[in-house]
Amino acid sequence: MAIFNVKDYGALGNGLTNDTLAIGRAVAAASAAGGGQVYLPEGTYILSGSGNVRGPILRLADNVSLIGDGAGISTLKLGNHAAGTTALIETDTRTNIGLSNLTLDGNRDNNSGTVVGWYNSDATGVRIDGVEVKNFSGAGLRLTGTTGLNQRDIEVSNSSF
């Protein structure tokens, strides 16, 4: 399986810079190649929309997974000042997707509205492994109608279901 390092697409992972577009480019490249792993090396990657965000900030494609170096080591964090209802990641009706070895951080104290960590509806072949989910005002993981779910080593903190 091909690996697409987000830093090759311009992500900094410095906890300050909005890395949304760079990570989106890595996901698009993996999708165009028929699938692969989008790799997030050690760092904190800020995901942000603009203003009153509606809908997801990052969408995964079929046969694409996000992988990091470990929970607490590789983090996807919502930027400050998000408002409205949104999801950090969305994967409606996707196939063969997953999250591994990373943290999803909703940054609840610096945002308003309802934010879900991963909204996944009617997907198949979903893998969740070594994922920490924290600080979401909405559900940390919302997995509805998901089949073929393989989940282990998941920690959810300061989030609701």
N, C-alpha and C positions, 0 to 999 in steps of 0.2 A: 504494500500500500504506500502510495506517495505521501511525503510529508511536506507541508507548506509552512515555513517558519514566518510568523507574522512580522518579524523584524525585517525580513526581505521585502516586505510590502510597505514599509515605512512606520510600523508601530514602534514606540519607544519604551513603553512599559515602565515609565518613570513615576507614575502616580499623579502626574500633573497634566500631561498632554492628552487631549481627546484622541484616542486610538481607534475610534469607531470605523472610520473610512478605511484605514489600513487593514484592520481585521476583516472588514467586508470584502476588500480586494483579495485577501488570502482565501476566504470562503468561496468567492467567485472563481478563483483560479483552480481550487480543488474541485469544484463542481464541473468546470469546463473540462477537466481531465478525467471526468467520470467518477470522481470521488477521491477521498484521501483524508489525512489527518492534518488539521490546522493546529500547529504547535505554538504554544505560548511559553517561551522560556521564562525563567524566574523574573518576576516583576509584578507591578500593579498596573493593569491596563484599564484606562478610563473609557467608559461607554456613555455617550451623551447624545440626546436628541437636542432639539432647540425649543425653548419656550414651553408651552403647554403641550407636552408630548402625548399623542394618542397612537396606540399601536406599539409594536415591538421596536427596539433599538437595533437588534441584530437578528437576522433570520438565517438559519442553517438550511442547507440544501440536501437533497438525497445523497446518501453514501458519504456524508461529511461529518466528522467528529471533531470536537475541540479537546485537545489534550495539553496538560501542563506538566510541570516538574513536581507537583504535589500540592495538596491543600495547604494554604498558608504560605506557599512559595510562589505559585502562579495565581493571580487574582484578577477577575473581571469585576470592576467596581463601577456602579452608577455614579456619574458626575454630580456635582452640586446643582441645586436649583431646578430639578425636574419637578413638574407639576402635572396633574391630570392622572389618567390611568394608562399604564404602560407595562410592558414586560421587557426585562433585560434581554432575554432570548426567546424566540418563538420558533416552533417547528411543527406547525399544523400539517397533517397528512403527509409527512415525510417518511422515508424508508431508510433503514440502516444508518442511524444517527446516534450520537452519544456525547457524553461529557466524561472526562477522566482526569483525575489528579489535579484538581484546581478548586478554587474558592469563588463563589458568587457572593458579592457583597452589595446589598441594596442601599447602603449609605443613608439609612432611614432618617437620621438626625438632621440631614442637610437637604431633605426633599419633602415635598408635600404630595398629596394624592395617594393613589393606590398603585404600588409597584410589585409585580410578581417577578420572581427570579427566572424560572424557566416555565413558559406556558407551552405545553405539548398536548395536542389534541389529535386523536385518531392516527397516530403514527405507529409504524411497525418496526420491529428489529431495533429497539431502543436499548442502549447500554449506558448505565450510570455507575461509575466506579471511582472511589476515593474522592468524593465531592463533598465540600463543606458549603452550606448555604446559610447566610446570616444577614441580619439587619434589613429585612424586607417588611414593608407595611402590609402587603398582601401575602399570598401564599409563596413560600420559598420555591416549592416545586408544585406545579399544577399539572398533573398527568392524567388527562381524561381520555377515555376510549383508546388507551394505548395497549397494543398487543405485542407479544414477544419482548416483554420488558425484562432485562437482566440488570438487577441493581444490587450493589453491595458496598459496604464501607461508606455509607452516606451519613453525614452529620448535618443536622439543621438546627440553627440557633437564632434566637431573636427574630423569628419569622412565624407566620401563622399559616394554618392549612385550611 
